[in-house]
């Protein structure tokens, strides 16, 4: 790694109406280094990157690229100067071929030439794939590599990776890291934005921490431990934030939901489960294990072709999500941008959607009712916004997740299903959402909690159901101990047909 700074941002200030997004922030990037940009959602990371890529224009400060002052005026202008960005959401055209996606917009290339060039480029990225196939044919991991290949091939000096691993499994993450190390050797400076602490230490050379739009500091990864890092990010003691424990269930808690032998071809094999009032049941398992599919069947997003569902002792027929809502079931989906938020609507409008659906659109909520509802949950969930009329698409990921949670809390559900509610959000927001889940359980609401992070499933759950290959592989009752994670991993790895007895 070179000691030469290819990028220096000095005293960057950006102010939006009612909020100072960046307040005198400094950031530097060396040639051939991976520099992690860290902080809670809303800390200013995205704003700093958007300033560098010409989306936002700074109110004060200077940007130097190779010692020369620059003022990016648009993302295209930034690309022309050698600054490329790969976002968390893959911004490619799935109907075009891999080669076309890499070279789209560069008219000088003919198909025969771009196919050859694309194949050579993908081999550099350790992928031997058919570049003439549509991009949609390939996995998310491959699509992510195509995004990076396109960014690098445009003579990039700086590569910005914004949450590139959020949808990748461990093997795919290691492949990405291998590519990042190769790019470092070529002298490319990489800005790495992630919420996964282990990955920061695995691949980064330095880290810059922001909090509330201000610089906390720049550190060598060897100089700072994880506990100190998290404390600097959130400004609070780690033990205080994560002093969370599963809610103590009432001894006479009744049955909230009983699902008997539900299933659907290609989604979930025959599964039975029971959830009590005020109980938090965690779903653990690998991607594709059937966790989400089971939740979707309970909510009616995917209709089961067999079995029965009972709510509070009454058999219910759930053919569609509206049926679930009317029976007191709420569902926060895994992909909040695709299935949760409506980005161009305000926070108020997003919050009132489910309540309005439950009431019926022939009986619209008055503007006063909407305002009261929005203000109540903005305050209760500490949603960071100047007012309820701000577009939800302008909020940080953690605050968007809180708005979706508010939408369903407003329906006063009996059963709340949360599918990966803490994915892609910062440590402080994760703890806040986990605290809200536990408070709802104290009030008698039952919760199904799906997460790929076993530590948080174990920390919050009264009971854990382990899924594998579209079926229930095992079930563990709390309280849990230090060996629980190993037991879960063993059940996932080995599988079981023992149903509720497996893993006990």
Secondary structure, 3 states (H helix, E strand, C coil): CCCCEEEEEEEEEEEECCEEEEEEEEEEEECCCEEEEECCCCCCHHHHHHHHCCCCCCCEEEEEECCEEECCCCHHHHHHCCEEEECCCCCCCCCCEHHHHHHCCCCCCCHHHHHHHHHHHHHHCCCCCCCCCEHHHCCHHHHHHHHHHHHHHCCCCEEEEECCCCCCCHHHHHHHHHHHHHHHHCCCEEEEECCCHHHHHHHCCEEEEEECCEEEEEEEHHHCCHHHHHHHHHCCCHHHHCCCCCCCCCCCCCEEEEEEEEEECCCEEEEEEEEECCCEEEEECCCCCCHHHHHHHHHCCCCCCEEEEEECCEEECCCCHHHHHHCCEEEECCCHHHHHCCCCCEHHHHHHHHHHHHHCCCCCCCHHHHHHHHHHHHHHCCCCCCCCCCEHHHCCHHHHHHHHHHHHHCCCCCEEEEECCCCCCCHHHHHHHHHHHHHHHHCCCEEEEECCCHHHHHHHCCEEEEEECCEEEEEEECCCCCCHHHHHHHHHHHCCCCHHHCCC
